[in-house]
C-alpha cells in the first residue's frame, strides 16, 4: 500500500514540480548537434543535483560523449527487490524554428500543457518518477524496494555510450525489472501498459551516374538519370496492397494472436479524427489490418529523406550526377535487423540497372521487443496505472523503437515495463512539443503506487 502521506506530499508540491520541469526543459540538450556539448554536460549536472535534492545518491559517469547518471536510494536493502528507472535527458533538434509558436527552450504554459522541446520526450516522464520517489523519501515512508535511476544523454542518437556502459556495469545495475516511461498512452482516461515495441534498422542508398551534372538538353536521352533510377527502385519496394515487396521480408514476422487483436480493439480510435490530426487526405496502409495494427504491430519501410539535383529557386535543366535516399525499416517480433536489412539490400541490388553505380551504407539497428502481459510484474504495473490515472488500464503496442530495451534484456536479463505518460498530440520530434500537466501529475501518482505493487509481485 502507498501511504497517504506520499500522495499528500505529491499534491502539496505540484507547483514546485512544474517549476522544476520548466527549469529542466530550458536546457538545450540537443545530442545530435556538437554545438550543444556543454549544454548536455550542464543538463547532466542538473538532473544529478535534482536527484540529490530528492534524497538519492547520484554519481556522474563521464563517457566519450555525454555523461551517464546513476542515482540510488540510500541504504539499499539486499532483502528487497530492486528496480531500475531509465530515462534520457537529451532531446531532438528543434528545427525548423519558424514552425514553433514560442521559442523551443523557453517553456510556455497554455492551459494544462507546457510547450518546450524535450518536455515530453523524455524529461517530463522520468522527472515524474523522480518526484514520486522524493515523496516516499521525504515523508519518511519506507520504500518496499531499492531503486536505481539510470539517465543517459544519447538516446536520440542511438545510445552508443550506454550500450558500451551496460556490460561493464551489469552487477551494479542488477535488478528485478526495468521501468521505462518514454512512450505514450491513448488518452488520460485510457492509461496503457505497452507490452511491445517495433525494432528499427536504417540504410542509406546512393546512385551515381555521370561524373558531373550534365545539360539535360544536350545529353538527355543518352544516359540514365540517377534520380529517376533511384525513384524507380524505391517505388518497386512497395506493392499495391501496401506490403513491402521484398522476398523473405515477412518470413519471421510473428502474427498477431486473436487475444492481441481483441486487446487492440479496446483502444480508443477514431479514424477520421486521426486523419485530421495527421493532416492527410486519406489513411493508407497494409491491407487486412486496422490502422492501430498497421502502426504498431506490422513491419514498414519508409523513405526518411530523398536528395538529388538542383534545389534552389527557379529551374536548372540538368541530369544530376547522383541521388541518395535514407530509409528506415520498422520491425516486429521475431524479425532481426541484420536479416531484414540483408533482404532489402539484395532486392535493391537486383532492381538497380547496370548503367549506374550503387552504394548502400548500413546504419543503426534495434531489435523489436515483446513482454508477456499476463505476467505478475505486468499485472502489477496495470494496477498501478489504474490507481494513478483513475481508469482501467489497457494493453497496447508502440510503433516506435527504444533499442536500449533489448540491451537491458541482453545484459541485465530482465524484462522492461513500458509505462508511458505522453499523449498522442504531444508532438515529440516535431515543432511545438508539449507535455500535459495532468499526465505529469497522474504519472507521479502512478509511480508512487508502482513500487509497492511491483515489490509485492516479486514476493509472490
N, C-alpha and C positions, 0 to 999 in steps of 0.2 A: 504493500500500500504506500502511496505517496502521501507524506504528511501534509496537512492543510497549511502548515507554516511555509512550506516550499511554494505552494501555489499562491499564497498571500504575498510572499516576497516578490514573485514574478509580477503580480498585479500592481504592487505599490512602486515598482521600479521601472515601469513601462517607458516613461518619458526619457529616463537616462539611457535605457536600452536603444531607443530610437536615436538619441543624440550620438551614442557610440556607433551605431550603424552608419550614420551620415559622416562621422569623422573617418571611419574606415573607408567609405566609398570615395572620399575626397582624394585619396592617394592614387595617382595614375599608374597602377602597377601592371603595365602592358608588357607581357613577357615576349611578345613577337618583335618588339622594337628595342634595339640596343640603346637608344637614347633614354630609355626608362630604367636602365640598370640600377641607378641609385635609388629610384622610387621603389623598386622591388625590395631592395635592402631595407629601406625605411618602412615598407609595409610589413616585412617580416618582423622587424623590431616592434612595430605597433601591436601585432597580434600576440607576440610573446609577452609584451608588457600587459596587455589586456588579460591574458591567461593568468599571469601572476596576480593581478588585481582580483581575479575571480577565486583565487585560493589554490591554483595549481602550481606545480613546479616545472617551469618551462626550460628548455635547452634549445639553442640555435645551432644547427649543424651547417657549416659552410659547404658549398659544392662548387663544381666548376662553373656553375651558372648562378642559380638563385637558391637562397638558404631554405633548409627544411627545418620545421619547428616540431619538436616533440614536447608535449606538456602533460604531466601525470598528476593524478590525485595524490595527495601526500599520504605517507604511511600505508602503502599498499599491503593488503592482507592476502597471503597466498591461499587462504582457505576460501576466498571469494572468487567468483568468476571475473574475468577481465574482458573488457570490450574496447575496441579501437574506434574512434570517431575520426573519419577522414574528411578533409576539405582542401580547397586551394584558394590562395589569396591573389593569384594572378588573374588578369582579365583580358578580354578580347580587345583589339584595336577599336577605337571609337569611330573611325572614319566610315562614311562620309559625314563630316561635321555639319554640313548645311542642312541635313535632314533632322538634326536634333532640335527640339523646341526650346531647350535650355542647354548650357554647357555640360558635357557628359561627366565632368568631375566636380560639378557644383550641384550637389543633391537638391532636387526640387520637390517639395511636398505639394501634392494635389489630391485633395480628398483623403482617402485612406491608402494612397500609393506614394512611394518615393521613387523618383526617376534619377538614375545615375548608371554609368557603365559599371558592370560587375556586381551590382547590388543584389541581383537575384542569382547570378552565376559567377561566383558562388559565395560571396561574402556574407550576405544575409542569412543564408541557410546554415552554415556552420557556426555563425555567431549566435544563432538561436540556441544551438546545443550548448555552447559555452555559457550563455546566460542561465540556462536551466541548471547546469552543474553548479554555477555560482550560488544559485538559490539553495541547493542542497547543502553546500559547504558553509555558507554564511549564516544559515539558521541553526547550525549545529546538528543537523539531521544526519544520521549515519547512512551513507550510501551502501546499498547491498552488494556493490561490485566495485572493482577497480576500473578506472577509466584512463585511457591514453589518447590524447588528441594528436593527430598526425596531419600537419598542414604544410602543403608544398606550394611552390611558386612557378611551376612549369606545366600545369595540366593543359593549358591552352596551346602548348607547343609540343605535346607528346609525353610529358612526364619522364624525360630521359634520366634526370638525376635521381629521381625516386626509384626508377626501375633498377638502377645500379645500387641504390642505398638499401633496398629491401633484403637482398641475400645476405649482406653483412650485418644486418641488424634484426634478423628474424627472431633471435632469442629475446631481445628487449621489447619486441613488438608482439610476442606470443600472446594469443588471446583466444576467446571462445567464439567471437564473431566480430565482423567489421560493420559499422553503421556509416552509411553514406547518404547525405542529403544534397544531391547535386542533380536533381531531376524534378519532375513535376507531378501535379495532381490535376484531375479534370476540372473540379470546382472546389470551393471551400466546403460545400456540402457533400462532396464525394472524395474524401481522402483515400489514398490508394497505396498499397504496397506494390512496388514494381518488382516483379519476380523474373523478368527477362530483359536483356539489353541486346541490341544488334551490335555486331562487330563492324570493323571498318578496315578497308585496305585502299591504298592510294597508288596511282601510277600517273606518269606524265608521258604523253606521246608527242613526238616531233617528226614532222615530214619535211624533207628538204628536196628542193628541185634544182633550178639553175643557181649558179654561183653568185648571182646578184639579182635584184629586182629588174625585170625586163619590161620594155614598152609593149603593152598589150596589143597595140595595133600592128606593130612591126613583126612581133614574134608569136602573137597569139594564134593558136591552131597548130603549132608545130611542137609544143612542149606541154607536158602535163602541169596543171596548176596545183601546187601543193595544198592550197586552201580547199579547192574542190575535192581533191583526193581525200583529205582528212575528213571533210564533211560526209563524203560517201561512205567511208569506213565507219564513222561514228553512227550514221543513220542505220547501217546494217546491223548494229548491235542490239536493236530492239525490234520485235515483230509487231504485227498489227493488234495482237491481243495484250500488249503491254508486258510481254515476257522478254527476258534477256536472251537474245539469240546467240548463245554461246554453248556449243556442245559440252555436256558434262557439268554445266554450272549448277544444275539443280540436284545432282546425284546425291549429295549428302544432306539436303535440306530436311530437317525433322518436321513432319507435318503437324499442324495444329490438331490437338485432340478435340473430341466433341465437348469435353469438360471445359477446355480453354476457350473454345468458341462461345460457349454459353456464358462464361465469365465476362468475356469481352462484350457480349451483347448487353450486359448490365450497365456498362459505362455510358454516361450521358453523351449523346452525339446528335447534332442537328446538321445534316449535310449542307443545307442552304446557308445556315449561319457560318459554318466552316468555310464554305466557298467565298462568302462575302469577306470574311476575316482575311483570307489569303489574297483577295483581290484578283481572282482569276475568273474567266468566263464560264468554265466548267471544270469539274473534277475529272481526273484521268488516272487510271492505274491498272494493275494486272486484273484481268477478267476473272470472275469467280470468287473474289474476296471483297469484303467490306472495306471502306476507307480506313477504319481503325486497324484492321488486319494488314492492309497494304502498307501502312506507315510504321507499323511496329513489329510485325512478325513475318514479313516477306522480304526476300533479298531484292536489292535495287542496284542499278548502275546509273550514276549521274555525271553529267559534264559540269564541272565547277568553274572552268574558265576556258576560253577559246580565243586564240590570238593569231593574227596574221595580217600582213599588208599595211596599207596606209590607214590611219585612224584620225587624221586631222580634219580641219574644216575643209569643206568642198570635196572635189574628187581628184584622184590621181590615177591615171589609167596605166596600171602596172599588172604584171603577173608577179606576185610576191615570191621571194626565193624560198620562204619556209612558212610553216604553220605549226602551231602546237596547241595541245589541249591538256588540261588537268582533269583527271577522272577520280572518283571515289566509288567504291563498292560498299554497300551496306550488307552485312552478312548475318545469317540467323543460325541458331543451333541446327546442325552439327558442322557447319562449314568452317574451313580453316583458311586464314588469309592467304597463305602461300599457295595453296592449291587453287583457290579462286582466281588469284592473280595469274597463275600459270595458264589457266584455261582461257582467260581473256586475252593474254598476250599471244597465245597460239592463234586465236581467231583473228586478232588484228593483223598478225603477220600473214595469215592466209588471205586476208582481204586486200592487203596492200599490193598494188601493181609494181612491176619491176622498173618502172620509169622514174621512181623517186627513191630516196634513201630514208629509211625508217629507224628511229631511235626510240627506245622505250626505257624509261627510268622508273624503277620501283621505289615507292615511298613507304610511309609508316603503315603499320597494321595493328589491329587489336582484335582479339577473338570475341565472339558473342558470349553472353553469359546467361545462365538459367539456374534458378534455385527452386526446389520443390516447395510450393506454397502451403502444403499440408503439414510441414514440419513444425516442431514445437516452438522454435525461435520465430518463424514466420507468423505463426498464430499469435504469439505474444506481441509481436510488432503490430498486428492488426488490432489487438485490444488497446494498445497504447494510442494508435491513431484515432480510434473511436473516442477514447477518453479525452484526447487533446482537442479534436475538431468538433466533437459533439454529434457526429454522424457515423453511421455504419461504414466501415472501411471496405474498399473493393480491391480486387486484384487487377493488375494492369501490366502490360509490357511497354517498354520505352523504345522509340525508334532510333534514338541517338546512341552514342557509344561512350563508355567510360572504360577505356582499355586497362586502367590500373586495377580494376576489379579482378580481371583474370590473373594479374600478378599477385594480388592478395591470396587468391586461391592456390596459386602455384607455390608461393614461398611460405605463407602462413598456414596453409592447409585448412582454411576456414571459409564459411560462406559469408557473403555480404548482404546486408539488409538495406534496400534502397527505399528511403522514406522521404520523398520529395515534399517541398513546400511551395515550389514555383507554380504559377498559374499559366494557362495556355497563352495569354496575351502579355506575358512579361517581356517579350522581345529580347531574349538572350541572343547575343551575337549580332543584334540589329540596332539601329538608332532608337532612342527613347526607351531603353531598357528600364524596367521598373520592378518593384517588389511590393507586394501587398502587406501593409502593416497588420491586417487581420491574419494573414497567413503567418507572418512573423510571430505574432502573439500566440496563435494556436499551435504553431510549431514548437514554441518554448514549452507549452503545457504538454504537448505530446512527448517531448524529450524528458520532461520531469517524470512522466508516468512510465517511460520506456525502461528505465533501469531496474525498477522492481519487477516489471513483467519479464524482462529477459533473464534476470537473475533467478527468478522462480522457475522459469522454463529449463534453465541449466541444472537445477537441483532435482528435476523430476526423473 
